[in-house]
Amino acid sequence: MAEPYLGSLTPPGVMISGHGVHRLQDPTGIRAAEIEGRLRAQIADAQQRIPELLSEIADITASADPLTLYSQSQVVADLIRSAHPGAAGFGIEALTEFYGGLVTAMPEHDVLDRLGRDFAPKLLYLVAGLLREYGTAEHQLQQSRIIMDHQEDSLTRARRFLEFEHRFDRMTGYPVQLRQIFNAVVGSLAGRSIKQLGYALSDALTAADAYHAVLKQRSDVIRSQLGVTGDGLVLPDNPGERLLTLFASRAHVAASVAAPLEDDLPGLLAERTGLPRERLTAVLKALATPLGSQPELQTLGDTNALRRRPVIGLPDGRYLWPRPGDFSQVALDWAADVCQLDDDL
């Protein structure tokens, strides 16, 4: 079984029940002091390491094409999530999303100046490793704080657990049900939203589905040409070499099938959906997080606009949408945000 993405982090002083519930043991005397000391050391170590990791991630990103690196990171995350469901992949979506937030917080000109730089698989490997280490540090920090604060009231502890979910949990819901819920909620608003916004709220999910189909079609063709099935990959016996071989294969796939910058995404979607170009132009603008528009993110708990507006918009009208197939997971939240900005919706 693969090691959990965020590591095997059972903090000192904690036991796990058969139901997976973390419970604070009740040590006394020397044992209690030892556990508290270890927890404080974990907190101090994580607090020191987190800014260092952010700096290292920024340095690597500055040496590459940040948008390409982000798009390829999404492919690697998807490959890991598909191969290692559950705890082995828990947190990787949140960390990849966080990386996109870091990219969209960069000054616009810094990103634009780096577009088209040569792909380097090593950089993808380094970013993936640093993001995982960063997630582990944040996980360790939050867990230790929760356990240190075991005397807090139940509501405060509940809030801390919700903060943990906000940071790390991107567990996907059942798409069929999510679509039915979304369409039932926004369907009655179609006329008003077209009048007020220039598009129907349902156009967002229609666009996501259409572009997902485009990316899948392209990916299927490329994978077929490359012969990427996984069956022919020979892994060395040495664990380190096996890991590098596996990642090199993933990096090769990522470089080949990652979503590109689209020169005319409204036009492409208009051909695919039959919707007017003007409506799709308007809905893509509402789905976009522009380059340079976010404050610099410091933690996974910071508000990241890319969570609900997953399309990255460039000033020249180009767009990057790495994972349109995931939009159904946040479609209703996105629609709620849009409606809150208009009193007539």
C-alpha positions as CSV (number, residue, x, y, z in Angstrom):
1,M,0.0,0.0,0.0
2,A,1.4,3.4,-0.9
3,E,2.3,5.8,1.8
4,P,-0.3,8.5,2.5
5,Y,0.4,11.7,0.5
6,L,0.6,13.8,3.6
7,G,2.7,11.2,5.4
8,S,2.0,8.9,8.3
9,L,1.4,11.5,10.9
10,T,0.1,10.1,14.2
11,P,1.3,12.8,16.6
12,P,2.6,11.9,20.0
13,G,0.0,11.4,22.6
14,V,-2.6,10.3,20.1
15,M,-4.2,6.9,19.5
16,I,-6.6,5.9,16.7
17,S,-9.7,4.0,17.4
18,G,-11.1,1.3,15.1
19,H,-13.3,4.0,13.6
20,G,-10.4,6.1,12.7
21,V,-11.2,8.7,15.4
22,H,-8.2,10.5,17.0
23,R,-8.3,10.6,20.7
24,L,-6.0,12.4,23.1
25,Q,-4.5,10.0,25.6
26,D,-4.3,11.2,29.2
27,P,-0.7,10.9,30.2
28,T,0.6,12.4,33.4
29,G,3.9,13.5,34.9
30,I,7.0,12.9,32.9
31,R,5.2,11.3,30.0
32,A,2.9,14.3,29.7
33,A,5.8,16.7,29.7
34,E,7.6,14.6,27.1
35,I,4.6,14.5,24.8
36,E,4.1,18.3,25.1
37,G,7.7,18.9,24.4
38,R,7.6,16.8,21.2
39,L,4.4,18.6,20.1
40,R,6.0,22.0,20.7
41,A,9.0,20.9,18.7
42,Q,6.8,19.8,15.8
43,I,5.1,23.1,15.8
44,A,8.4,25.1,15.9
45,D,9.9,22.9,13.1
46,A,6.8,23.3,10.9
47,Q,6.6,27.1,11.5
48,Q,10.2,27.4,10.4
49,R,10.0,25.1,7.4
50,I,6.8,26.5,5.9
51,P,8.2,29.9,4.7
52,E,11.4,28.1,3.5
53,L,9.3,25.8,1.4
54,L,7.3,28.7,-0.1
55,S,10.5,30.4,-1.0
56,E,11.9,27.3,-2.7
57,I,8.7,26.8,-4.6
58,A,8.8,30.4,-5.8
59,D,12.4,30.0,-6.9
60,I,11.7,27.0,-9.0
61,T,8.5,28.5,-10.5
62,A,10.5,31.6,-11.4
63,S,12.9,29.4,-13.5
64,A,10.1,27.9,-15.5
65,D,6.9,28.7,-17.4
66,P,4.6,28.9,-14.4
67,L,1.4,28.2,-16.3
68,T,2.8,25.1,-18.1
69,L,4.2,23.9,-14.8
70,Y,0.8,24.3,-13.1
71,S,-1.1,22.6,-15.9
72,Q,1.3,19.7,-15.9
73,S,1.1,19.5,-12.1
74,Q,-2.6,18.9,-12.5
75,V,-2.0,15.9,-14.7
76,V,0.5,14.4,-12.3
77,A,-2.0,14.9,-9.5
78,D,-4.7,13.2,-11.5
79,L,-2.4,10.3,-12.2
80,I,-1.5,9.9,-8.6
81,R,-5.2,10.2,-7.5
82,S,-6.2,7.6,-10.0
83,A,-3.5,5.2,-9.0
84,H,-3.7,5.7,-5.3
85,P,-7.2,6.5,-4.1
86,G,-8.1,7.3,-0.5
87,A,-5.4,8.3,2.0
88,A,-2.6,7.7,-0.4
89,G,-3.8,10.6,-2.5
90,F,-5.6,12.7,0.2
91,G,-4.5,16.3,0.0
92,I,-2.9,16.3,-3.5
93,E,-5.8,18.2,-5.1
94,A,-5.6,20.9,-2.4
95,L,-1.9,21.3,-2.8
96,T,-2.1,21.5,-6.6
97,E,-4.9,24.1,-6.3
98,F,-2.7,26.0,-3.8
99,Y,0.1,26.0,-6.4
100,G,-2.2,27.5,-8.9
101,G,-3.0,30.2,-6.4
102,L,0.6,31.0,-6.0
103,V,1.0,31.3,-9.8
104,T,-2.0,33.7,-10.1
105,A,-0.6,35.7,-7.2
106,M,2.6,36.4,-9.1
107,P,2.9,39.7,-10.9
108,E,1.3,39.4,-14.3
109,H,4.4,40.4,-16.2
110,D,6.5,37.9,-14.4
111,V,4.3,35.1,-15.7
112,L,4.0,36.5,-19.2
113,D,7.7,36.9,-19.5
114,R,8.2,33.2,-18.8
115,L,5.6,31.8,-21.2
116,G,7.1,29.2,-23.6
117,R,10.2,28.3,-21.7
118,D,11.4,24.8,-22.4
119,F,9.9,22.0,-20.4
120,A,12.1,20.5,-17.8
121,P,10.8,17.3,-16.2
122,K,13.1,17.8,-13.2
123,L,11.3,21.0,-12.3
124,L,8.0,19.2,-12.3
125,Y,9.5,16.6,-10.0
126,L,10.9,19.2,-7.7
127,V,7.7,21.2,-7.4
128,A,5.7,18.0,-6.7
129,G,8.1,17.1,-3.9
130,L,8.1,20.5,-2.4
131,L,4.3,20.8,-2.5
132,R,4.0,17.5,-0.7
133,E,6.5,18.5,1.9
134,Y,4.7,21.8,2.4
135,G,1.4,20.0,2.8
136,T,2.9,17.7,5.3
137,A,4.3,20.6,7.3
138,E,0.9,22.3,7.4
139,H,-0.8,19.1,8.3
140,Q,1.7,18.5,11.1
141,L,1.3,22.1,12.4
142,Q,-2.5,21.9,12.5
143,Q,-2.6,18.5,14.0
144,S,-0.2,19.4,16.8
145,R,-2.1,22.6,17.6
146,I,-5.4,20.7,17.8
147,I,-3.9,18.2,20.2
148,M,-2.2,20.9,22.3
149,D,-5.5,22.7,22.6
150,H,-7.4,19.7,23.9
151,Q,-8.9,21.7,26.7
152,E,-10.9,23.9,24.3
153,D,-14.6,23.7,24.2
154,S,-16.3,21.4,21.6
155,L,-17.3,24.2,19.2
156,T,-13.8,25.6,19.0
157,R,-12.4,22.1,18.4
158,A,-15.1,21.6,15.7
159,R,-14.0,24.8,14.1
160,R,-10.4,23.6,14.0
161,F,-11.5,20.4,12.4
162,L,-13.5,22.3,9.8
163,E,-10.4,24.4,9.1
164,F,-8.5,21.1,8.5
165,E,-11.2,20.1,6.0
166,H,-11.0,23.5,4.3
167,R,-7.2,23.1,3.9
168,F,-6.9,19.6,2.7
169,D,-10.2,17.9,1.7
170,R,-11.2,18.0,-2.0
171,M,-13.1,14.7,-1.9
172,T,-15.2,14.5,-5.0
173,G,-19.0,14.1,-4.8
174,Y,-21.1,12.0,-7.1
175,P,-21.2,14.0,-10.4
176,V,-24.7,12.8,-11.5
177,Q,-26.3,14.0,-8.3
178,L,-24.3,17.3,-8.3
179,R,-25.4,18.1,-11.8
180,Q,-29.1,17.4,-10.9
181,I,-28.8,19.7,-7.9
182,F,-27.0,22.4,-9.9
183,N,-29.5,22.4,-12.7
184,A,-32.5,22.3,-10.4
185,V,-31.2,25.4,-8.5
186,V,-30.1,27.6,-11.5
187,G,-32.7,26.4,-14.0
188,S,-35.3,28.9,-12.9
189,L,-32.8,31.7,-13.0
190,A,-31.9,31.2,-16.7
191,G,-33.9,34.1,-18.1
192,R,-32.9,36.6,-15.4
193,S,-29.2,35.6,-15.5
194,I,-29.1,36.1,-19.3
195,K,-30.7,39.5,-18.9
196,Q,-28.5,40.6,-16.0
197,L,-25.2,38.8,-16.8
198,G,-25.2,38.1,-20.5
199,Y,-25.2,34.3,-19.9
200,A,-27.2,31.6,-18.2
201,L,-25.7,30.2,-15.0
202,S,-26.0,26.8,-16.5
203,D,-23.7,27.8,-19.4
204,A,-20.8,27.4,-17.0
205,L,-21.3,23.7,-16.6
206,T,-22.1,23.3,-20.3
207,A,-18.8,25.0,-21.1
208,A,-16.9,22.8,-18.6
209,D,-18.3,19.6,-20.0
210,A,-17.6,20.6,-23.5
211,Y,-14.0,21.6,-22.8
212,H,-13.5,18.4,-20.7
213,A,-14.6,16.4,-23.8
214,V,-12.0,18.4,-25.9
215,L,-9.2,17.6,-23.5
216,K,-10.1,14.0,-23.2
217,Q,-10.3,13.6,-27.0
218,R,-6.9,15.2,-27.4
219,S,-5.5,13.1,-24.5
220,D,-6.8,9.8,-25.9
221,V,-5.2,10.5,-29.3
222,I,-1.8,11.4,-27.7
223,R,-1.9,8.4,-25.3
224,S,-2.7,6.1,-28.1
225,Q,0.2,7.5,-30.2
226,L,2.6,7.2,-27.2
227,G,1.3,3.8,-26.3
228,V,0.7,5.0,-22.7
229,T,-1.2,2.1,-21.0
230,G,1.1,1.5,-18.0
231,D,1.4,-2.2,-18.9
232,G,4.7,-1.9,-20.7
233,L,6.4,0.2,-18.0
234,V,9.3,-1.8,-16.5
235,L,10.1,-0.6,-12.9
236,P,13.6,-1.3,-11.4
237,D,13.9,-3.2,-8.1
238,N,15.7,-0.4,-6.3
239,P,13.0,1.7,-4.6
240,G,14.7,5.0,-5.4
241,E,15.2,4.2,-9.0
242,R,11.6,2.8,-9.2
243,L,10.3,6.1,-7.9
244,L,12.3,8.1,-10.4
245,T,11.2,5.9,-13.3
246,L,7.6,6.1,-12.3
247,F,7.8,9.9,-12.0
248,A,9.6,10.3,-15.3
249,S,6.8,8.3,-17.0
250,R,4.2,10.6,-15.3
251,A,6.2,13.7,-16.3
252,H,6.3,12.5,-19.9
253,V,2.5,12.0,-19.9
254,A,2.0,15.4,-18.2
255,A,4.1,17.2,-20.8
256,S,2.1,15.6,-23.6
257,V,-1.5,15.9,-22.4
258,A,-1.6,18.9,-20.1
259,A,-4.2,21.5,-21.0
260,P,-2.6,24.3,-23.1
261,L,-3.2,28.0,-23.2
262,E,-6.2,28.4,-25.6
263,D,-6.0,31.3,-28.0
264,D,-9.7,31.3,-28.6
265,L,-11.6,29.3,-26.0
266,P,-14.9,31.1,-26.5
267,G,-14.8,30.2,-30.2
268,L,-13.8,26.6,-29.5
269,L,-16.7,26.2,-27.0
270,A,-19.2,27.9,-29.3
271,E,-18.4,25.3,-32.0
272,R,-18.8,22.5,-29.4
273,T,-21.9,23.7,-27.6
274,G,-23.9,25.7,-30.2
275,L,-24.1,28.6,-27.6
276,P,-23.5,32.1,-28.8
277,R,-19.9,33.2,-28.6
278,E,-20.9,36.3,-26.7
279,R,-22.5,34.3,-23.9
280,L,-19.5,32.0,-23.6
281,T,-17.1,35.0,-23.6
282,A,-19.1,36.4,-20.7
283,V,-19.3,33.2,-18.7
284,L,-15.5,32.5,-19.1
285,K,-14.8,35.9,-17.8
286,A,-16.9,35.1,-14.7
287,L,-15.1,31.8,-14.3
288,A,-11.6,33.3,-14.6
289,T,-9.1,34.2,-12.0
290,P,-6.9,36.8,-13.8
291,L,-3.1,36.6,-13.6
292,G,-1.8,38.9,-10.8
293,S,-5.2,39.2,-9.2
294,Q,-4.7,37.3,-6.0
295,P,-2.9,38.4,-2.8
296,E,0.2,36.3,-2.0
297,L,-1.0,33.1,-0.4
298,Q,0.7,32.1,2.9
299,T,-1.2,29.0,4.0
300,L,-3.7,26.5,2.6
301,G,-6.3,28.2,4.8
302,D,-6.0,31.4,2.8
303,T,-8.9,32.2,0.4
304,N,-7.8,31.1,-3.0
305,A,-10.1,32.4,-5.8
306,L,-9.0,29.6,-8.1
307,R,-11.1,27.2,-6.0
308,R,-14.3,28.5,-7.4
309,R,-13.0,30.3,-10.5
310,P,-10.7,27.6,-11.9
311,V,-9.9,29.2,-15.3
312,I,-6.8,31.4,-15.4
313,G,-7.3,34.4,-17.6
314,L,-4.5,36.3,-19.5
315,P,-4.8,40.0,-20.4
316,D,-4.7,39.2,-24.1
317,G,-7.9,37.0,-23.9
318,R,-6.2,33.6,-23.7
319,Y,-7.3,31.1,-21.1
320,L,-5.9,28.1,-19.2
321,W,-8.4,25.6,-17.8
322,P,-6.5,22.5,-16.6
323,R,-9.3,20.4,-15.1
324,P,-12.7,21.4,-16.4
325,G,-14.0,17.9,-15.5
326,D,-13.9,18.9,-11.8
327,F,-16.0,22.0,-12.1
328,S,-19.2,20.2,-11.2
329,Q,-17.8,19.9,-7.7
330,V,-17.9,23.7,-7.1
331,A,-20.5,24.8,-9.7
332,L,-23.1,25.6,-7.1
333,D,-20.7,27.6,-4.9
334,W,-19.6,29.5,-8.0
335,A,-23.2,30.3,-8.9
336,A,-23.9,31.4,-5.4
337,D,-21.0,33.8,-5.5
338,V,-22.2,35.3,-8.8
339,C,-25.7,35.7,-7.5
340,Q,-24.5,37.5,-4.4
341,L,-23.1,40.2,-6.6
342,D,-26.4,41.0,-8.3
343,D,-29.5,42.0,-6.3
344,D,-31.8,40.8,-9.1
345,L,-30.7,37.2,-8.9
